[in-house]
């Protein structure tokens, strides 16, 4: 049955708005070409969307043509302001953008472990208020939050866990109270990193892939057929609990010791380096495990994700976002940093230098020779491939992205070794790639989801 005139208009409007969001300002002629609609239909929708305050003239095309140049139309960017938060155990980073995703303000604040719940929440909320004011935003339409822990699929709320700071759960309610008109949404940080890599990073050519986060703890995000899969209880990707050979025991329902975490968490990486005669002095603002992996890559002649120049460029980007470095600590310290369900509270921690600082401090390194660095990277890759092979055998994703501070530090050198290890263990062809978005992946993912939700609401056809 053909669509009614009102339904057809709504479909055409949303198509035009999506094209303007993806392509930037377009002329009516370009909209006609891209949509396949007739000239009168495009003229009507341009008039309708302009009257609704959704699009506006954005200059002229500058095309060589007779008569006046064609007008360009673009989305009214300040129709709504959005905020994205990256919430960690040691602090918060925030950015505020307009409706098309242009960043207008960024800020971060460290929050010490001894800070009380009330003061911690107030610091974080004040940070958001300050960033919004700097961006010239009178109000926020949508707030996207990336946080460690499991998200209840029914309520959309961060699940209670003794392993998370109490202020994490209080923050969502406090932001809703301080910005009553805003739509506040929270998502697991590893999932947000995967969404960002899918849209703008290493997985932008993949509809199906798994992002493996290697940091203080380990986790995974699963994207199948273009859709993020959270699981029945929100726990899809709890790979730290995966039973694997090579550990001293088995994980339990409340403790991932004995699982994949015991082989690839930050403390295990440091111990593995020590076994191969590699030790690191002060790692500066970079977590010790990542510093060891990065130096090992340098020793064997690699340059992280391809070239040193690209890595340095990423370092500057990460510094702009601010953040907190996390020391690897001992195994007991890592267990305290886990949520009750086993989600590493520091998944991705250490991807940012401390708030207000930039660059990467030098690390002192001692090791017998380059061969030791080779053996260390080979052993680490074999461990990572062990858990990845289990995921690949069940999901057949075709692509695994290595993220988190250890995955990024290993870059192409570690990814190639993991790829070789998978090829030895699994008959399923699987590409392995390092993250391209670095420490800004969680914020980027939070911003993308906030923008999509705001546009879905603002671009929805009016009730007729």
VEXDREN-2710 file (C-alpha; in Angstrom, 1 decimal):
% VEXDREN-2710
k/r/px/py/pz
1/UNK/0.0/0.0/0.0
2/UNK/1.5/3.4/-0.9
3/UNK/2.5/5.8/1.8
4/UNK/0.1/8.6/2.7
5/UNK/1.2/12.1/1.7
6/UNK/2.0/13.0/5.3
7/UNK/4.1/9.8/5.7
8/UNK/5.9/10.4/2.4
9/UNK/6.7/14.0/3.5
10/UNK/8.1/12.8/6.8
11/UNK/10.3/10.1/5.1
12/UNK/11.6/12.7/2.6
13/UNK/12.3/15.2/5.4
14/UNK/14.3/12.7/7.4
15/UNK/16.3/11.6/4.4
16/UNK/17.2/15.2/3.5
17/UNK/18.2/15.9/7.1
18/UNK/20.4/12.8/7.3
19/UNK/22.1/13.8/4.1
20/UNK/22.7/17.3/5.4
21/UNK/24.1/15.9/8.6
22/UNK/26.4/13.5/6.7
23/UNK/27.5/15.7/3.8
24/UNK/27.3/19.2/5.2
25/UNK/25.5/22.1/3.5
26/UNK/23.9/21.2/0.2
27/UNK/22.0/23.0/-2.5
28/UNK/18.5/22.1/-3.5
29/UNK/19.9/20.7/-6.7
30/UNK/22.3/18.5/-4.8
31/UNK/19.5/17.3/-2.5
32/UNK/17.5/16.5/-5.7
33/UNK/20.4/14.5/-7.1
34/UNK/21.1/12.6/-3.8
35/UNK/17.5/11.8/-2.9
36/UNK/16.2/11.2/-6.4
37/UNK/13.2/13.4/-5.6
38/UNK/11.6/15.8/-8.0
39/UNK/12.5/19.5/-8.1
40/UNK/9.1/20.6/-6.7
41/UNK/9.2/18.0/-3.9
42/UNK/12.7/19.2/-2.9
43/UNK/11.6/22.8/-3.0
44/UNK/8.7/21.9/-0.7
45/UNK/10.8/20.1/1.8
46/UNK/13.4/22.9/1.9
47/UNK/10.6/25.4/2.6
48/UNK/9.1/23.1/5.3
49/UNK/12.3/22.4/7.1
50/UNK/13.3/26.0/7.0
51/UNK/10.0/27.0/8.5
52/UNK/10.4/24.4/11.2
53/UNK/13.8/25.9/12.2
54/UNK/15.7/22.8/11.3
55/UNK/17.7/24.1/8.4
56/UNK/18.9/27.5/7.2
57/UNK/20.8/29.1/4.4
58/UNK/24.5/28.5/4.8
59/UNK/26.0/30.6/2.0
60/UNK/26.2/30.0/-1.7
61/UNK/27.6/27.1/-3.7
62/UNK/30.1/29.1/-5.7
63/UNK/29.4/26.8/-8.7
64/UNK/30.1/28.3/-12.2
65/UNK/26.6/28.8/-13.6
66/UNK/24.4/31.4/-15.2
67/UNK/22.6/33.8/-12.9
68/UNK/23.0/33.9/-9.1
69/UNK/24.7/31.1/-7.3
70/UNK/22.5/28.4/-5.7
71/UNK/21.9/28.7/-2.0
72/UNK/23.5/26.2/0.3
73/UNK/21.3/24.8/3.1
74/UNK/22.6/23.4/6.3
75/UNK/21.3/22.1/9.6
76/UNK/20.8/24.7/12.3
77/UNK/23.7/23.6/14.4
78/UNK/22.7/25.6/17.6
79/UNK/19.2/24.2/17.6
80/UNK/20.5/21.9/20.3
81/UNK/23.7/21.5/22.4
82/UNK/25.0/18.1/23.5
83/UNK/27.4/16.9/26.2
84/UNK/29.6/13.8/26.3
85/UNK/31.3/12.5/29.4
86/UNK/34.0/9.9/29.9
87/UNK/33.7/8.8/33.6
88/UNK/36.6/7.0/35.2
89/UNK/37.5/6.0/38.7
90/UNK/39.9/8.9/39.0
91/UNK/38.0/11.7/37.2
92/UNK/35.8/12.9/34.5
93/UNK/36.3/14.4/31.0
94/UNK/33.6/16.3/29.2
95/UNK/33.0/18.0/25.9
96/UNK/30.1/20.0/24.7
97/UNK/29.1/20.2/21.0
98/UNK/26.4/21.6/18.7
99/UNK/23.8/19.5/16.9
100/UNK/26.2/18.6/14.1
101/UNK/28.9/17.4/16.5
102/UNK/31.3/20.4/16.3
103/UNK/33.1/20.5/19.7
104/UNK/32.6/23.9/21.4
105/UNK/34.2/23.3/24.8
106/UNK/36.3/20.6/26.5
107/UNK/37.3/20.1/30.1
108/UNK/38.4/17.5/32.6
109/UNK/38.9/17.2/36.4
110/UNK/40.7/14.6/38.5
111/UNK/38.8/13.1/41.4
112/UNK/40.8/11.5/44.1
113/UNK/40.0/8.1/45.6
114/UNK/39.5/9.6/49.0
115/UNK/37.0/12.2/47.8
116/UNK/33.5/11.7/49.3
117/UNK/30.5/10.8/47.2
118/UNK/28.9/14.2/47.5
119/UNK/31.9/16.3/46.7
120/UNK/32.9/14.0/43.8
121/UNK/29.4/14.3/42.3
122/UNK/29.5/18.1/42.7
123/UNK/33.0/18.4/41.1
124/UNK/31.7/16.4/38.1
125/UNK/28.5/18.3/37.7
126/UNK/30.2/21.7/38.1
127/UNK/32.6/20.6/35.3
128/UNK/29.7/20.0/33.0
129/UNK/28.1/23.3/33.9
130/UNK/31.4/25.2/33.2
131/UNK/31.9/23.5/29.9
132/UNK/28.3/24.2/28.8
133/UNK/28.7/27.9/29.8
134/UNK/32.0/28.1/27.8
135/UNK/30.2/26.6/24.8
136/UNK/27.4/29.3/25.1
137/UNK/24.8/26.6/25.8
138/UNK/21.9/27.8/27.8
139/UNK/20.7/24.3/28.2
140/UNK/21.7/20.8/27.1
141/UNK/19.4/18.7/25.0
142/UNK/21.2/15.3/25.4
143/UNK/24.0/14.1/27.7
144/UNK/25.8/10.9/26.7
145/UNK/27.9/9.2/29.4
146/UNK/30.5/6.5/29.1
147/UNK/31.2/4.7/32.3
148/UNK/32.7/1.4/33.5
149/UNK/30.3/-1.3/34.6
150/UNK/27.2/-3.0/33.3
151/UNK/24.2/-1.2/32.1
152/UNK/20.8/-2.7/33.0
153/UNK/19.2/-3.4/29.6
154/UNK/15.7/-2.8/31.0
155/UNK/16.2/0.5/32.9
156/UNK/19.2/1.8/31.0
157/UNK/20.9/2.5/34.3
158/UNK/24.3/1.7/35.6
159/UNK/24.0/-1.4/37.7
160/UNK/24.9/-1.2/41.4
161/UNK/28.3/-2.7/42.1
162/UNK/30.6/-2.6/45.1
163/UNK/33.6/-2.3/42.8
164/UNK/32.5/1.1/41.4
165/UNK/32.9/4.4/43.2
166/UNK/29.5/5.3/44.7
167/UNK/29.6/8.7/42.9
168/UNK/29.4/7.0/39.5
169/UNK/25.8/6.0/40.0
170/UNK/24.9/9.2/41.8
171/UNK/26.2/11.3/39.0
172/UNK/23.5/10.3/36.5
173/UNK/20.7/11.4/38.8
174/UNK/22.6/14.6/39.8
175/UNK/23.0/15.6/36.1
176/UNK/19.4/14.9/35.5
177/UNK/18.5/17.1/38.4
178/UNK/20.9/19.9/37.4
179/UNK/19.8/19.7/33.7
180/UNK/16.1/18.7/34.0
181/UNK/15.3/19.2/30.3
182/UNK/18.2/17.0/29.2
183/UNK/18.0/13.4/28.1
184/UNK/20.7/11.7/30.1
185/UNK/21.9/8.3/28.7
186/UNK/24.7/6.1/30.1
187/UNK/26.5/3.3/28.2
188/UNK/29.4/1.0/29.0
189/UNK/32.6/2.7/28.0
190/UNK/34.0/-0.2/26.0
191/UNK/30.8/-0.4/24.0
192/UNK/31.1/3.4/23.2
193/UNK/34.7/2.9/22.1
194/UNK/33.5/0.2/19.7
195/UNK/30.8/2.5/18.3
196/UNK/33.4/5.2/17.7
197/UNK/35.8/2.8/16.0
198/UNK/32.9/1.6/13.8
199/UNK/31.9/5.1/12.8
200/UNK/35.3/6.8/12.5
201/UNK/38.1/4.4/13.3
202/UNK/39.6/1.0/12.7
203/UNK/36.3/-0.8/12.0
204/UNK/34.7/1.8/9.7
205/UNK/34.6/-0.7/6.9
206/UNK/33.2/-3.5/9.0
207/UNK/29.6/-4.3/9.9
208/UNK/30.7/-7.2/12.2
209/UNK/33.7/-7.1/14.5
210/UNK/34.8/-7.4/18.1
211/UNK/36.7/-4.8/20.0
212/UNK/39.0/-6.2/22.6
213/UNK/39.9/-3.8/25.4
214/UNK/43.3/-4.4/27.0
215/UNK/43.9/-2.2/29.9
216/UNK/44.0/-2.4/33.7
217/UNK/41.3/-5.0/33.1
218/UNK/40.0/-6.6/29.9
219/UNK/36.7/-6.4/28.2
220/UNK/35.1/-6.7/24.8
221/UNK/32.4/-5.1/22.8
222/UNK/30.5/-7.1/20.1
223/UNK/29.1/-5.5/16.9
224/UNK/27.1/-7.9/14.7
225/UNK/25.6/-6.8/11.4
226/UNK/26.1/-3.2/12.3
227/UNK/24.4/-3.4/15.7
228/UNK/26.0/-3.3/19.1
229/UNK/25.0/-6.5/21.1
230/UNK/24.7/-6.0/24.8
231/UNK/23.4/-9.5/25.8
232/UNK/20.3/-10.5/27.9
233/UNK/21.7/-8.9/31.1
234/UNK/24.0/-6.3/29.5
235/UNK/27.0/-8.4/30.1
236/UNK/28.0/-9.4/26.5
237/UNK/31.8/-9.0/26.3
238/UNK/32.7/-10.0/29.9
239/UNK/35.7/-11.7/28.5
240/UNK/37.7/-11.3/31.7
241/UNK/35.8/-14.2/33.1
242/UNK/36.5/-16.5/30.2
243/UNK/38.2/-19.7/31.4
244/UNK/41.4/-20.3/29.6
245/UNK/44.4/-22.6/30.0
246/UNK/47.5/-21.3/31.6
247/UNK/46.0/-19.9/34.8
248/UNK/46.3/-21.2/38.3
249/UNK/42.6/-21.8/38.8
250/UNK/39.1/-21.0/37.5
251/UNK/37.1/-17.7/37.7
252/UNK/34.1/-17.5/40.0
253/UNK/30.8/-15.6/39.7
254/UNK/32.3/-12.8/41.7
255/UNK/36.0/-12.9/40.8
256/UNK/37.6/-13.1/37.4
257/UNK/41.0/-14.4/38.8
258/UNK/41.7/-17.5/36.9
259/UNK/40.0/-16.2/33.8
260/UNK/41.4/-14.4/30.7
261/UNK/41.9/-11.3/32.9
262/UNK/44.7/-13.2/34.8
263/UNK/46.6/-13.6/31.5
264/UNK/46.1/-10.2/29.9
265/UNK/45.2/-7.6/32.6
266/UNK/47.8/-4.9/33.2
267/UNK/49.4/-6.7/36.3
268/UNK/49.8/-9.9/34.2
269/UNK/51.4/-8.0/31.4
270/UNK/53.9/-6.4/33.8
271/UNK/54.7/-9.8/35.3
272/UNK/55.1/-11.3/31.9
273/UNK/57.6/-8.6/31.0
274/UNK/59.6/-9.3/34.2
275/UNK/59.7/-13.0/33.4
276/UNK/61.4/-12.1/30.1
277/UNK/64.0/-9.9/31.9
278/UNK/62.3/-6.6/31.0
279/UNK/61.6/-4.1/33.7
280/UNK/60.6/-0.4/33.6
281/UNK/61.4/2.4/35.8
282/UNK/59.0/5.3/36.3
283/UNK/56.6/5.3/33.4
284/UNK/55.6/8.9/33.8
285/UNK/52.0/9.5/32.9
286/UNK/51.7/6.2/31.0
287/UNK/50.6/3.0/32.8
288/UNK/53.5/0.7/33.4
289/UNK/52.1/-2.2/31.3
290/UNK/51.5/0.1/28.3
291/UNK/55.0/1.6/28.7
292/UNK/56.6/-1.8/28.7
293/UNK/54.7/-2.9/25.5
294/UNK/55.4/0.4/23.8
295/UNK/59.2/0.2/24.5
296/UNK/59.3/-3.5/23.5
297/UNK/57.7/-2.5/20.1
298/UNK/60.3/0.2/19.7
299/UNK/63.1/-2.2/20.5
300/UNK/62.0/-4.7/17.8
301/UNK/61.9/-1.9/15.3
302/UNK/58.1/-1.2/15.2
303/UNK/56.4/2.2/15.6
304/UNK/53.2/1.5/17.3
305/UNK/50.3/2.0/14.8
306/UNK/52.4/2.3/11.7
307/UNK/54.6/5.4/12.0
308/UNK/55.9/7.4/14.9
309/UNK/54.4/10.5/13.4
310/UNK/50.9/9.1/13.6
311/UNK/51.4/8.0/17.2
312/UNK/52.7/11.4/18.2
313/UNK/49.7/13.0/16.5
314/UNK/47.4/10.8/18.6
315/UNK/49.3/11.7/21.8
316/UNK/48.5/15.4/21.2
317/UNK/44.8/14.5/20.6
318/UNK/44.6/12.5/23.8
319/UNK/46.3/15.3/25.8
320/UNK/43.6/17.7/24.5
321/UNK/40.9/15.5/26.0
322/UNK/42.7/15.3/29.4
323/UNK/42.3/12.3/31.7
324/UNK/44.0/10.1/34.2
325/UNK/46.8/7.7/34.0
326/UNK/46.4/4.4/36.0
327/UNK/49.3/2.5/37.5
328/UNK/49.1/-1.2/36.9
329/UNK/49.4/-2.1/40.6
330/UNK/49.4/-5.7/42.0
331/UNK/46.8/-8.3/41.4
332/UNK/44.9/-7.5/44.6
333/UNK/44.7/-3.9/43.6
334/UNK/43.3/-4.8/40.3
335/UNK/40.6/-7.0/41.9
336/UNK/39.5/-4.0/43.9
337/UNK/39.2/-2.1/40.7
338/UNK/36.8/-4.6/39.2
339/UNK/33.0/-4.2/39.4
340/UNK/30.9/-6.8/41.2
341/UNK/30.0/-8.3/37.8
342/UNK/33.6/-8.3/36.7
343/UNK/33.6/-5.3/34.3
344/UNK/37.0/-3.6/34.7
345/UNK/36.3/-0.2/36.2
346/UNK/39.4/1.0/34.5
347/UNK/38.8/-0.4/31.0
348/UNK/40.6/2.0/29.0
349/UNK/42.1/3.8/32.0
350/UNK/45.4/5.4/31.3
351/UNK/44.5/6.4/27.8
352/UNK/44.7/10.0/28.9
353/UNK/47.4/11.9/30.7
354/UNK/46.4/13.5/34.0
355/UNK/44.0/16.4/33.6
356/UNK/45.7/19.6/32.7
357/UNK/48.9/17.9/31.5
358/UNK/50.0/16.9/28.0
359/UNK/52.6/14.8/26.3
360/UNK/54.2/11.5/27.3
361/UNK/56.9/11.3/29.9
362/UNK/60.0/9.3/29.2
363/UNK/60.4/5.8/30.8
364/UNK/63.7/4.3/32.0
365/UNK/64.1/0.8/30.6
366/UNK/66.4/-2.1/31.3
367/UNK/66.4/-5.3/29.3
368/UNK/69.0/-7.8/28.1
369/UNK/68.5/-7.5/24.3
370/UNK/66.1/-7.0/21.5
371/UNK/65.5/-10.8/21.4
372/UNK/64.0/-10.5/24.9
373/UNK/61.6/-7.9/23.6
374/UNK/60.6/-10.1/20.7
375/UNK/60.0/-13.1/23.1
376/UNK/57.9/-10.9/25.4
377/UNK/55.7/-9.6/22.5
378/UNK/55.3/-13.1/21.1
379/UNK/54.2/-14.5/24.5
380/UNK/51.8/-11.6/25.1
381/UNK/50.3/-12.0/21.6
382/UNK/49.8/-15.8/22.3
383/UNK/47.9/-15.0/25.5
384/UNK/45.7/-12.4/23.7
385/UNK/45.1/-14.8/20.8
386/UNK/44.0/-17.5/23.3
387/UNK/41.0/-15.5/24.5
388/UNK/40.4/-14.0/21.0
389/UNK/40.2/-17.5/19.5
390/UNK/37.4/-18.4/21.8
391/UNK/35.4/-15.3/20.7
392/UNK/36.2/-15.9/17.1
393/UNK/35.1/-19.6/17.2
394/UNK/31.7/-18.5/18.6
395/UNK/31.0/-15.3/16.7
396/UNK/33.2/-15.5/13.6
397/UNK/33.4/-11.7/13.5
398/UNK/36.1/-11.5/10.8
399/UNK/37.8/-8.6/12.5
400/UNK/39.2/-7.9/16.0
401/UNK/40.2/-4.4/17.1
402/UNK/42.8/-4.2/19.8
403/UNK/42.0/-1.2/22.0
404/UNK/42.8/0.1/25.5
405/UNK/46.3/1.4/26.5
406/UNK/48.0/-2.0/26.0
407/UNK/46.4/-2.6/22.6
408/UNK/47.3/0.9/21.4
409/UNK/50.8/0.7/22.7
410/UNK/51.3/-2.6/20.8
411/UNK/50.0/-1.1/17.6
412/UNK/50.5/-2.9/14.3
413/UNK/53.4/-4.9/15.7
414/UNK/51.3/-6.6/18.4
415/UNK/48.2/-6.9/16.2
416/UNK/50.2/-8.8/13.5
417/UNK/51.4/-11.3/16.2
418/UNK/47.9/-11.8/17.5
419/UNK/46.7/-12.3/13.9
420/UNK/49.3/-15.0/13.4
421/UNK/48.4/-16.6/16.7
422/UNK/44.7/-16.7/15.7
423/UNK/45.6/-18.2/12.3
424/UNK/47.4/-21.1/14.1
425/UNK/44.4/-21.8/16.4
426/UNK/41.4/-21.1/14.3
427/UNK/40.3/-22.0/10.7
428/UNK/38.3/-18.8/10.6
429/UNK/40.0/-15.9/8.8
430/UNK/40.2/-13.0/11.1
431/UNK/41.8/-9.6/10.6
432/UNK/43.4/-8.0/13.7
433/UNK/43.8/-4.3/13.8
434/UNK/44.9/-1.7/16.4
435/UNK/42.6/1.1/17.5
436/UNK/42.8/4.3/15.5
437/UNK/41.0/6.6/17.9
438/UNK/43.2/6.3/20.9
439/UNK/42.3/7.8/24.3
440/UNK/39.4/9.8/22.8
441/UNK/37.4/6.8/21.7
442/UNK/35.0/6.8/24.7
443/UNK/34.3/10.5/24.5
444/UNK/33.8/10.2/20.7
445/UNK/31.4/7.3/21.1
446/UNK/29.5/9.2/23.8
447/UNK/29.2/12.2/21.5
448/UNK/28.1/10.1/18.6
449/UNK/25.3/8.4/20.5
450/UNK/24.1/11.7/22.1
451/UNK/24.0/13.3/18.6
452/UNK/22.1/10.4/17.1
453/UNK/19.5/10.4/19.8
454/UNK/19.1/14.2/19.7
455/UNK/18.7/14.2/15.9
456/UNK/16.3/11.3/16.0
457/UNK/14.0/13.3/18.3
458/UNK/14.4/16.7/16.6
459/UNK/14.1/15.2/13.1
460/UNK/11.0/13.2/14.0
461/UNK/7.9/14.2/12.0
462/UNK/5.5/16.3/14.0
463/UNK/2.2/14.7/15.2
464/UNK/-0.4/15.1/12.5
END
